[in-house]
Amino acid sequence: MPWSTDGVAFETLCRMGRLGWRASTAHPLHDIDEPADLAWLPADWQDAIGLAPSSALHTPPTNEETQH
């Protein structure tokens, strides 16, 4: 499995298909691997899991911020 690549979801779905399993997909979300990536977690999900409300968490970084 090519972990941490853009092919993980496709490969996973292919393997599931070979097993005869079915899957439903939803709108893709930003990859969340590190604590700082939680900024990409939708605000209602953050609320549901009890993350402290914070504009830093509820607002993903801008392109300008990610280039520095």
Chimera marker file (.cmm) of the C-alpha trace (Angstrom):
<marker_set name="trace">
<marker id="1" x="0.000" y="0.000" z="0.000" r="1" g="1" b="0" radius="0.5"/>
<marker id="2" x="1.528" y="3.358" z="-1.009" r="1" g="1" b="0" radius="0.5"/>
<marker id="3" x="0.822" y="5.182" z="2.282" r="1" g="1" b="0" radius="0.5"/>
<marker id="4" x="0.785" y="8.988" z="2.427" r="1" g="1" b="0" radius="0.5"/>
<marker id="5" x="0.229" y="9.349" z="-1.308" r="1" g="1" b="0" radius="0.5"/>
<marker id="6" x="-2.692" y="10.470" z="-3.418" r="1" g="1" b="0" radius="0.5"/>
<marker id="7" x="-3.200" y="6.829" z="-4.455" r="1" g="1" b="0" radius="0.5"/>
<marker id="8" x="-4.189" y="5.398" z="-1.058" r="1" g="1" b="0" radius="0.5"/>
<marker id="9" x="-7.944" y="5.861" z="-1.451" r="1" g="1" b="0" radius="0.5"/>
<marker id="10" x="-7.949" y="4.441" z="-4.986" r="1" g="1" b="0" radius="0.5"/>
<marker id="11" x="-5.866" y="1.412" z="-3.979" r="1" g="1" b="0" radius="0.5"/>
<marker id="12" x="-8.045" y="0.803" z="-0.918" r="1" g="1" b="0" radius="0.5"/>
<marker id="13" x="-11.217" y="0.866" z="-3.042" r="1" g="1" b="0" radius="0.5"/>
<marker id="14" x="-9.620" y="-1.497" z="-5.583" r="1" g="1" b="0" radius="0.5"/>
<marker id="15" x="-8.672" y="-3.961" z="-2.854" r="1" g="1" b="0" radius="0.5"/>
<marker id="16" x="-12.144" y="-3.788" z="-1.388" r="1" g="1" b="0" radius="0.5"/>
<marker id="17" x="-13.630" y="-4.448" z="-4.831" r="1" g="1" b="0" radius="0.5"/>
<marker id="18" x="-11.457" y="-7.534" z="-5.273" r="1" g="1" b="0" radius="0.5"/>
<marker id="19" x="-12.849" y="-8.811" z="-1.967" r="1" g="1" b="0" radius="0.5"/>
<marker id="20" x="-16.399" y="-8.214" z="-3.165" r="1" g="1" b="0" radius="0.5"/>
<marker id="21" x="-16.916" y="-5.426" z="-0.638" r="1" g="1" b="0" radius="0.5"/>
<marker id="22" x="-18.789" y="-2.226" z="-1.454" r="1" g="1" b="0" radius="0.5"/>
<marker id="23" x="-17.970" y="1.270" z="-0.292" r="1" g="1" b="0" radius="0.5"/>
<marker id="24" x="-19.589" y="4.666" z="-0.454" r="1" g="1" b="0" radius="0.5"/>
<marker id="25" x="-17.524" y="7.783" z="-0.875" r="1" g="1" b="0" radius="0.5"/>
<marker id="26" x="-18.190" y="11.316" z="0.212" r="1" g="1" b="0" radius="0.5"/>
<marker id="27" x="-16.684" y="14.672" z="-0.677" r="1" g="1" b="0" radius="0.5"/>
<marker id="28" x="-12.920" y="14.424" z="-0.058" r="1" g="1" b="0" radius="0.5"/>
<marker id="29" x="-11.425" y="16.267" z="2.879" r="1" g="1" b="0" radius="0.5"/>
<marker id="30" x="-7.934" y="17.608" z="3.452" r="1" g="1" b="0" radius="0.5"/>
<marker id="31" x="-5.489" y="14.989" z="4.705" r="1" g="1" b="0" radius="0.5"/>
<marker id="32" x="-5.071" y="15.119" z="8.486" r="1" g="1" b="0" radius="0.5"/>
<marker id="33" x="-1.786" y="13.580" z="9.646" r="1" g="1" b="0" radius="0.5"/>
<marker id="34" x="-0.375" y="16.072" z="12.124" r="1" g="1" b="0" radius="0.5"/>
<marker id="35" x="-1.946" y="18.093" z="14.964" r="1" g="1" b="0" radius="0.5"/>
<marker id="36" x="-1.660" y="21.316" z="12.918" r="1" g="1" b="0" radius="0.5"/>
<marker id="37" x="-3.786" y="19.666" z="10.200" r="1" g="1" b="0" radius="0.5"/>
<marker id="38" x="-6.787" y="19.782" z="12.543" r="1" g="1" b="0" radius="0.5"/>
<marker id="39" x="-7.339" y="23.279" z="11.163" r="1" g="1" b="0" radius="0.5"/>
<marker id="40" x="-8.761" y="21.509" z="8.099" r="1" g="1" b="0" radius="0.5"/>
<marker id="41" x="-11.273" y="19.500" z="10.136" r="1" g="1" b="0" radius="0.5"/>
<marker id="42" x="-14.792" y="20.841" z="9.503" r="1" g="1" b="0" radius="0.5"/>
<marker id="43" x="-15.968" y="23.052" z="12.374" r="1" g="1" b="0" radius="0.5"/>
<marker id="44" x="-19.021" y="20.902" z="13.159" r="1" g="1" b="0" radius="0.5"/>
<marker id="45" x="-16.750" y="17.837" z="13.482" r="1" g="1" b="0" radius="0.5"/>
<marker id="46" x="-14.469" y="19.759" z="15.839" r="1" g="1" b="0" radius="0.5"/>
<marker id="47" x="-17.497" y="20.680" z="17.932" r="1" g="1" b="0" radius="0.5"/>
<marker id="48" x="-18.769" y="17.084" z="17.915" r="1" g="1" b="0" radius="0.5"/>
<marker id="49" x="-15.513" y="15.736" z="19.337" r="1" g="1" b="0" radius="0.5"/>
<marker id="50" x="-15.150" y="18.522" z="21.878" r="1" g="1" b="0" radius="0.5"/>
<marker id="51" x="-12.202" y="20.456" z="20.491" r="1" g="1" b="0" radius="0.5"/>
<marker id="52" x="-11.966" y="23.857" z="22.107" r="1" g="1" b="0" radius="0.5"/>
<marker id="53" x="-13.526" y="26.521" z="19.894" r="1" g="1" b="0" radius="0.5"/>
<marker id="54" x="-10.762" y="28.541" z="18.339" r="1" g="1" b="0" radius="0.5"/>
<marker id="55" x="-10.569" y="30.579" z="15.162" r="1" g="1" b="0" radius="0.5"/>
<marker id="56" x="-7.173" y="28.937" z="14.555" r="1" g="1" b="0" radius="0.5"/>
<marker id="57" x="-8.834" y="25.516" z="14.475" r="1" g="1" b="0" radius="0.5"/>
<marker id="58" x="-11.940" y="26.552" z="12.575" r="1" g="1" b="0" radius="0.5"/>
<marker id="59" x="-10.073" y="28.382" z="9.814" r="1" g="1" b="0" radius="0.5"/>
<marker id="60" x="-7.704" y="26.470" z="7.538" r="1" g="1" b="0" radius="0.5"/>
<marker id="61" x="-4.452" y="28.298" z="6.793" r="1" g="1" b="0" radius="0.5"/>
<marker id="62" x="-4.419" y="30.482" z="3.703" r="1" g="1" b="0" radius="0.5"/>
<marker id="63" x="-2.132" y="29.749" z="0.778" r="1" g="1" b="0" radius="0.5"/>
<marker id="64" x="0.018" y="32.649" z="1.919" r="1" g="1" b="0" radius="0.5"/>
<marker id="65" x="0.388" y="31.127" z="5.401" r="1" g="1" b="0" radius="0.5"/>
<marker id="66" x="1.327" y="27.694" z="4.083" r="1" g="1" b="0" radius="0.5"/>
<marker id="67" x="4.089" y="29.098" z="1.866" r="1" g="1" b="0" radius="0.5"/>
<marker id="68" x="6.069" y="30.543" z="4.796" r="1" g="1" b="0" radius="0.5"/>
<link id1="1" id2="2" r="1" g="1" b="0" radius="0.2"/>
<link id1="2" id2="3" r="1" g="1" b="0" radius="0.2"/>
<link id1="3" id2="4" r="1" g="1" b="0" radius="0.2"/>
<link id1="4" id2="5" r="1" g="1" b="0" radius="0.2"/>
<link id1="5" id2="6" r="1" g="1" b="0" radius="0.2"/>
<link id1="6" id2="7" r="1" g="1" b="0" radius="0.2"/>
<link id1="7" id2="8" r="1" g="1" b="0" radius="0.2"/>
<link id1="8" id2="9" r="1" g="1" b="0" radius="0.2"/>
<link id1="9" id2="10" r="1" g="1" b="0" radius="0.2"/>
<link id1="10" id2="11" r="1" g="1" b="0" radius="0.2"/>
<link id1="11" id2="12" r="1" g="1" b="0" radius="0.2"/>
<link id1="12" id2="13" r="1" g="1" b="0" radius="0.2"/>
<link id1="13" id2="14" r="1" g="1" b="0" radius="0.2"/>
<link id1="14" id2="15" r="1" g="1" b="0" radius="0.2"/>
<link id1="15" id2="16" r="1" g="1" b="0" radius="0.2"/>
<link id1="16" id2="17" r="1" g="1" b="0" radius="0.2"/>
<link id1="17" id2="18" r="1" g="1" b="0" radius="0.2"/>
<link id1="18" id2="19" r="1" g="1" b="0" radius="0.2"/>
<link id1="19" id2="20" r="1" g="1" b="0" radius="0.2"/>
<link id1="20" id2="21" r="1" g="1" b="0" radius="0.2"/>
<link id1="21" id2="22" r="1" g="1" b="0" radius="0.2"/>
<link id1="22" id2="23" r="1" g="1" b="0" radius="0.2"/>
<link id1="23" id2="24" r="1" g="1" b="0" radius="0.2"/>
<link id1="24" id2="25" r="1" g="1" b="0" radius="0.2"/>
<link id1="25" id2="26" r="1" g="1" b="0" radius="0.2"/>
<link id1="26" id2="27" r="1" g="1" b="0" radius="0.2"/>
<link id1="27" id2="28" r="1" g="1" b="0" radius="0.2"/>
<link id1="28" id2="29" r="1" g="1" b="0" radius="0.2"/>
<link id1="29" id2="30" r="1" g="1" b="0" radius="0.2"/>
<link id1="30" id2="31" r="1" g="1" b="0" radius="0.2"/>
<link id1="31" id2="32" r="1" g="1" b="0" radius="0.2"/>
<link id1="32" id2="33" r="1" g="1" b="0" radius="0.2"/>
<link id1="33" id2="34" r="1" g="1" b="0" radius="0.2"/>
<link id1="34" id2="35" r="1" g="1" b="0" radius="0.2"/>
<link id1="35" id2="36" r="1" g="1" b="0" radius="0.2"/>
<link id1="36" id2="37" r="1" g="1" b="0" radius="0.2"/>
<link id1="37" id2="38" r="1" g="1" b="0" radius="0.2"/>
<link id1="38" id2="39" r="1" g="1" b="0" radius="0.2"/>
<link id1="39" id2="40" r="1" g="1" b="0" radius="0.2"/>
<link id1="40" id2="41" r="1" g="1" b="0" radius="0.2"/>
<link id1="41" id2="42" r="1" g="1" b="0" radius="0.2"/>
<link id1="42" id2="43" r="1" g="1" b="0" radius="0.2"/>
<link id1="43" id2="44" r="1" g="1" b="0" radius="0.2"/>
<link id1="44" id2="45" r="1" g="1" b="0" radius="0.2"/>
<link id1="45" id2="46" r="1" g="1" b="0" radius="0.2"/>
<link id1="46" id2="47" r="1" g="1" b="0" radius="0.2"/>
<link id1="47" id2="48" r="1" g="1" b="0" radius="0.2"/>
<link id1="48" id2="49" r="1" g="1" b="0" radius="0.2"/>
<link id1="49" id2="50" r="1" g="1" b="0" radius="0.2"/>
<link id1="50" id2="51" r="1" g="1" b="0" radius="0.2"/>
<link id1="51" id2="52" r="1" g="1" b="0" radius="0.2"/>
<link id1="52" id2="53" r="1" g="1" b="0" radius="0.2"/>
<link id1="53" id2="54" r="1" g="1" b="0" radius="0.2"/>
<link id1="54" id2="55" r="1" g="1" b="0" radius="0.2"/>
<link id1="55" id2="56" r="1" g="1" b="0" radius="0.2"/>
<link id1="56" id2="57" r="1" g="1" b="0" radius="0.2"/>
<link id1="57" id2="58" r="1" g="1" b="0" radius="0.2"/>
<link id1="58" id2="59" r="1" g="1" b="0" radius="0.2"/>
<link id1="59" id2="60" r="1" g="1" b="0" radius="0.2"/>
<link id1="60" id2="61" r="1" g="1" b="0" radius="0.2"/>
<link id1="61" id2="62" r="1" g="1" b="0" radius="0.2"/>
<link id1="62" id2="63" r="1" g="1" b="0" radius="0.2"/>
<link id1="63" id2="64" r="1" g="1" b="0" radius="0.2"/>
<link id1="64" id2="65" r="1" g="1" b="0" radius="0.2"/>
<link id1="65" id2="66" r="1" g="1" b="0" radius="0.2"/>
<link id1="66" id2="67" r="1" g="1" b="0" radius="0.2"/>
<link id1="67" id2="68" r="1" g="1" b="0" radius="0.2"/>
</marker_set>
